[in-house]
Amino acid sequence: MRRGALLLIALSVSWLALSPAGASVPRSIDRDGLPRLILWAWERPTDLRSLDDGIGVAFLSQTLIVRHGSVEVLPRRNPLRVAADTPLVAVTRIESGDAGAATLSPATTSAMAAAIAGTASLPRVRGVQIDFDAAGSERAFYRALVLAVRQAIGPDLPLSITALASWCAQDRWMAGLPVDEAVPMLFRLGPLNDPYAGIARSPSAAAAECRGALGTSLDEPLRIRAAGRRVYVFNASPWTPASVTRAREVLE
């Protein structure tokens, strides 16, 4: 593939199954139309048709892989089954080895933004999220990408990004990004847990962009306090009724 080219693969929804909507009214829905508790559904067969009201699902819809100045789009491969009234957030994961995204051309950046914005048209999607652990040299690229995605999806659809915990503490480079929330990832921190314990306990300990949400994992020891924030919960194992119950306890 020539340098700067983007392999665009049409989004397929064959992996998404919707069960009939029930008559119940969702609870704990914020003004942006998304619940305060959202479960991440990563790349594995996932059945969440029995979710309680007031829980959303942020599902991996595609992965953009940056290699040698080119980008390949890999759509989700595994089935996701949810109730027809479950609010969905379409997540795009960006993988870039050796800070390769720093050298992408503006045309490729625009094509990536179009691919991300395209996930907003998937069934029942109420928000778009970008998951990218941008290196320092990739921040200018990432800022341009986020600006382009916001322009493409418009001002009304919620736009979320995940954030390394350091971005929300010492390294506050996200000021001015046109996102509705930056989600500090308060897991997989290893021995660095302690510096971020304050963010886990209180929104005021985080940068302004990171005060409305946080991310945690069921298999991590770091204790969080939701304090009115939206909470995204990751599960390294398949979701089950028991693990969904544990996720609900995060808000209590």
Protein Blocks (a to p, Z undefined) as FASTA:
>chain_A
ZZhiacdddddfklpccddddfbdcehiafkopafbdcddddddddfklgcehiacdddf
bdcddeehiacddddfbdcdddfklccddddddddehhlmmmpcfklmmmmmmmmmmmmm
pghiabdcddddddfklmmmmmmmmmmmmmmnojmlccdddddfklmmmmcckgoiacfb
dcddfehkljmlmmmmmmmmpmklpcfklmmbccddfkbcbdcdfklpacddddfbdcdf
klmmmmmmmmZZ
